Amino acid sequence: MKKIFLFITIIAFCGYWGCSKNKQNIIITSNDTTHFFKGADVSWVTEMEAAGIHFYDSTGTKTDLFTLLKQKGINAIRLRIWVNPTNGWCNTNDVIIKAKRAQQAGMKILLDFHYSDSWADPGKQPKPATWLNLSFPSLVTTLGTYTTQVLQALQQQNITPTWVQIGNEVDNGMLWEDGRASTHMNQFAALIQSGYTAVKSFNTNIKVIVHVSNGYNNSLFRWLFDGLHANGAKWDIIGMSLYPDTANWASYNLQCITNMNDMIARYHTSVMICEAGMPVTQPDICRQFLTDLIQKVRSLPNQQGIGVFYWEPECYNNWQGYTLGAFDNTGKPTVAMNAFLQ
């Protein structure tokens, strides 16, 4: 009887362990589907709506943009923020309005600090007007204080971003001339670190992104992040932009994923596509581009590919001269957006 009891006990234990192991595998699979984010930067939405522009589903029914994007598989929203824009769009109050709508739709939020009153990108990184005459130490302090103030304003509305981006496409630094990386890498690093410290002091769970354009350009990324690392700056995620054309998207995707693997190995950091786009007139090719890119980023080891964000897909009818949206001239999503449904 003892032998029989022991045999039954062993069988029961093995059965329990096997069941537990299967449950564990199911949980891991579930986490894999929730860790990856399919996003859109829709920072223009309130300005578009104020101009009388609407959005429609495939049946032609007018639909709230956030609802429509959620139906297309989007689960995260990126919002740019400017310090004191002349027309008010993308200031703190405008960002809060959009962030509320994203949160109500069940989406995560990526907050993109330009640290400017208008566009900051590889070709221009202008200081806000009220920061122009600050000494460099005061500039570092002001950046941190402003970052905290914005996060506090969001918190008062019960909104906490999942990610905060310190600077926008900072290929050669930001807040020029003080933070121009090619001449003042140490000062650029100090500005990045000020933003990082402000975010982490506010909430350690928020992930900090440093974002650079041309995700296929490995030499640019090595130069910039080697410089930041050597000067003591920290980050959690390396963000990239990727804007190929219809002829080179496959090679761009390959070069980008190679660069991502190098960033993961070199800096032990996660990676994300913060911006992607392709001409709205080529929706089928754009869908191929996005489908392949999402698959590649999602397949990176140890879930270190965080997500892919499309930049301003809701733009149509040549809004603000932008022609890389993913909505047709009737205000409906093109087939390009179906890539996010996979």
N, C-alpha and C positions, 0 to 999 in steps of 0.2 A: 504493500500500500504506500509506503514511504516513497518507493521508486516511482510509482504511478503519480503520486502527488507532485513529486519533484518535476517529472516530465510535463505535467499539465501546467505547473507554475512557469516552467521555462517557455513553453509554447505561448502562454498568456502574456508573459513579459515581452517576448519577441513580437507578438502581434501588436501589443500596445506601442512598442518602440517603432515598429514599422508604420503604424497609424500616425504616431506623433511626427515621425520623420516626413510622412506625406503631407501632414498639415503644415509643417514648417516650410516645405517646398511651395505649397500653395501661397503662404504668406509672402514668401520672397517674390514670387511671381506678381502678386498683387502690388507689392511695393515698387516693383519695376515699372508697372503701368502708371503709378501715381507720382513717381519721382521725376518723370519727364514732362516738360511743359511745352505746349504748343501755343505760341503767343502772337499778339499783334500790338504794335504801337498805333494808337488811335488818338493821338494828342490833338488833332485837328477837329475832332468830332463836335465839340460845343460851338466852335466858330462856324463850322459848316451848317449846323442846325440853325444857328442864329441867322444865317444867310438864306434860310428857307429850303435847305437841301434835306431830302429824306432818303431812307433806305428801304429796300423791298426784298421779300423772299422770292423763291422761284415761281410762285403763283401770282406775283405782282401785288401781294398784300404788304402794306406799309408796316414795317417792323422796327422796333428799337434796335439800334446797332449792336448793343451788347448781347441781346437775346439772339440776334441773327448770327453773331460770331460764335456764340456758345453752341448753336445748332450745327455749326461747321467744325466743331471740335476744339475751338480755342478755349483754353483754360487759364490763361494769364494775359494781363494787359500791361503794356509799358507806357509810361507817361513822362514826357519831358517837363522840366520846370525851369523857368527863367526868373531872375531876381526881381527886376522891375521893368517888364516889357511895356512899351508905350501904349499899346492897345489893350493891355490887361490879359490877353489870352496866354495861357500857360504860366500865369503867376500862381502863387500858393492857393488862393481861393478857387481859381479855375481848376487846378489839379485836384483839390478836395472834392469838387462836384463830380468829376470824372471817376475819381477813386471810389466814391460812394457807389456809383453805378456799377463799377466793376465788382466791388465786394458783394453787392446785392445779387449779382449774377453768379456768385460763387467762384469768382476768379481771383487768382493771386495777382499781386501788384509789384511791378518793377518801377522804381522811381529813378528817373534819369536827370541828374543834376548837370546842367550845362555851365553853371557858375558864370552866367552872362545875362545880359538883358535881351539877347536875341540868339541867333544861331551860333553855335560853336562847333567846329568841325576841323578836319586836317588843314584847311586853308586859312582859317581864322579862329582865334581864341581870345576875343576881346573881353576885357574886364567889365563888370557892371559899372555904370557911371559913378555910383556912390563909392566905389572901391578904388577909383583911379589914383588918388593921391596918398593911398596908404603906404606906409613903410612895409618892407617885406614881412617882418615879424607880426605887424598888425594884420597884414593880408592873411597870413596863416591862421591867426586867431579868429579873424572875421569869418573865414571859410568854415571853420569848425562850429562857430556860434550859429551861423546861418543854417547850417545843416541840421543842427539840433533843434532850432526854432521851427523849421519845417516839419520835422518828425513829431515835435510836440503838438503842432497844429493838427496834424493828421490823427494823433492819438486822442485828442479832444473829441474827435468824431468817431472814436473807436476803430480807427484804421491803422494797421501796422503793415508796412510793405514787407514782402518776403525778401526782396533784393533792393539794394541802393547802389546806383552807379555813380562813382566819383569822377565826373568829367565825361565829355562826349567825344568819341573818336580822337583821343589824345595822342595821335601819332607823333607829335613833336611837343608834347606837354600841353599846358593850359594857362590861362591868366597871363598872357604875354604882356610885357617881355619877361617879367620876373620868373615865370614858370616855363619858359621855353626850354624844352629838354636838351636840344642840341647845344645850348650854351650854358644852361643852368640846371643840369640834371639833378644836382643835390637839392635845389630849391623846388623843382617839380616834385621830387620825392617827398619833400617836407609837406607840400600841399596835399598830396595823395594821403600821406600818413595822418594829416590833420582831419581829413574827411573820414578816414577809416576809424580813427580814435573816437570821433564824435558819434559815429554810428554804433560802434561797439559799446561805448559808454552808455548810450541810450538803451540799446537792446542787443545783447550778445548773439541772439538768434538770427538777426538780420544778416544776410550775406552781402559782402561788399564786392562790387565788380569794377574792374578797370577795363575800359572799352577802347579798342583800336580798330581802324578800318582795314579793308583788304586782308581778309582772313587767310588768303593764300600766300601771303608774303612773309615767309618764315624769318628772313633776315631782319625785317622791321621789328617783328615781335621779339626776337632774341635781343636785339639792340636795346629796345625800350625796357623790357622786363629785367634784363641783366642790370641795366642802369638803376632801375628802381630797387631791385634787390640789394645791389651793392651799397645803396644809400639808405637802407633801413626801412623802406616802405613795405607795407603789408597789403594783402588783398586775399579774397577767398576764391574768386572766379575771374578768369580771363574772358572778356567779351570780344566778339568779332562782328564785323559787317561783311556781307558778301553780296555783291551786285554784278553777276555775270551777264553776258548777252546770250542770245540764243545759240550762238556757235561755240562758245567756250565753256558753257556751264559744267559739262562733265569733267573737264580738266581742272576747272576751278574747285569743284567739289573734292576731287582727289587731292589736290594740293592743300586745300583747307583741312581735310581730315588728317593728312600727314602732319601739318602744322599743329593741329590739336593734340595729336599723340605726342609730339615733341614737347609741347607746353606742359602736358600732364607729367611726362617723365622728367623734364628739366626743373620744374618748379613745384611739383607735387600739388597741383592745383586743378580744380574743375574748369570746364570751358562751356561757353554758351554762344550761340548765334543771336546777337541782340538786334540785328537788322539784316533783312534779306529783301530782295525785290528783283523784278524783271518787267520789261515793257508790258503794259496792260493789253496790247494788241496781240500778244503771243501767249494766251492763257493755257493752251495745251502743253506747250514746251515749258512754261512756268510750273505747271503741275508736275511734270517729269523732274524738273530741277528740284522742287521742294520735296517731292516724295523720296528722291535719292538722298538729298541732304538730311532729311529727318531720319531716314534709316541709318545713315552713316553716323550721325551724331549720337543717336540712341544706342548704337552698338559699341560705343567706346567702353573700355573696361571699367569695372567697379562703379558703374552708374555715374561716371564723371562727365558725361555729356548731359548738361542740364536741360537744354531746350533749344528751340528755334522760333524766333519772332519775325513776323513779316512787318515791314515798315509801312504804315499808313495804307493798308489794303482798301479802306473804304473810299478812297479818293476816286472820283469819276468826273467825266466832262471837263477834263483838264483843270481840275481844281488847283489853284495857285501855280499853274504851270507844271504840276507833277504828273508824270506819265507812267509811273511804275506801280500804280495801284492794282487791285485785283477785283474791282467791281466794274461792270459794263456801263454803257451810257444810259441805261434805264435804271441804274441804282441797285442792280442785283449782283450778288457775288458771281464771279466767273468760275469756270471749272478748276482754276488754279487753287482755289480755296479748298477743294475736295482733298487735296494732299494732306490736310490736317485731320481728316476723318479716319485715316488708317490707324 
